[in-house]
Amino acid sequence: MRRLRTTASVLDACDDPLVRWAAQALTSGGAAWEHNGAVAVHAPSLTRRRRLVLSGPAEGVASLLAAHGRGVELRPLMSRSLALEVAPLMPSPWVEDKPFGWMDRSGTLEPPAEACWLSTTDGVTPLLQAAMPDSWAWPGETGVRRWAGVHAGDTLVATAAEAWSSVDVGFMMGVAVHPSHAGQGLGLRVCQFVASSLLSLYGTCALFVDNSNAPAIALYRKLGFTYRDLTTLLPAV
C-alpha cells in the first residue's frame, strides 16, 4: 500500500473525476493511498462530511477500505456499482447507505446571455429559503466561493454556486429557482452559465444530485452531463 503525499500524485494515479475532485483534501489535512490500481482519498471536511473517496479495481478498493475506512463519522464514498462489488470482499459485514447522484462533463459550453456572477449575495439566502431550504451550499459557508444568478427586474429569481472546486474539477451546488418563476428555463440558464465558467477554468465540471430528482437530472443531461449513482459503505452495527 503506497501513500500518495501530494495532490499531483493523486491526479497521476487516478483518472476518476470523483477522486480527482476529492484530491483537494491533501492541501487541508487530508491523506491518500494507492493499492493495486485503486486509490482512496481521506477528506476531513468535504461538502460538510468527513469522507473517504475510493475508486479503482474492487479488490484494491476493498483493501483500502479495510485499512482506512473506519472512524467516527467517516463516510466511505464510491460509485454504487463498485460498492456492490466491494461489499462481498470485506472480511466483516458492511452495509450500503442511501445512494445519490454524481454528474460530470468536460469540454466547453457556450454561456447564456441572461446570467452573471453576482457582485453581492444579498438576495441568495432569501431565494434559497423560498426555493431550496435544504441546499448544501449557502453564502459564507466554508468552501462556497461565488454565486451566479438570473434577475427579473431587480429581484434575484435563480441562482447557483461554485463550491468545493478542486485543481481540475469545478463543482456546482446551490441551484435554486424561485417557485413563482418555475417553468421558465431559468434553472437551465443559470446552470449553463456556471458550468460554462467552470469548464473554462478547470476542464471538468461536476455536481451532486438527488437520484430521485428526475427533472434536475434531465436538466443537467441537456447540458451534457453524464450520471452515475454514488453510495457509501458503512460498517454493519
Beta strands, then each sheet from edge to edge (+ up, - down):
strand 1: 2-4
strand 2: 31-35
strand 3: 38-46
strand 4: 49-55
strand 5: 74-79
strand 6: 94-96
strand 7: 100-106
strand 8: 116-117
strand 9: 144-152
strand 10: 155-163
strand 11: 170-177
strand 12: 204-209
strand 13: 226-235
sheet 1: 1+ 2- 3+ 4- 5- 13+ 6-
sheet 2: 1+ 2- 3+ 4- 5- 13+ 7- 12+ 11+ 10- 9+ 8-
end
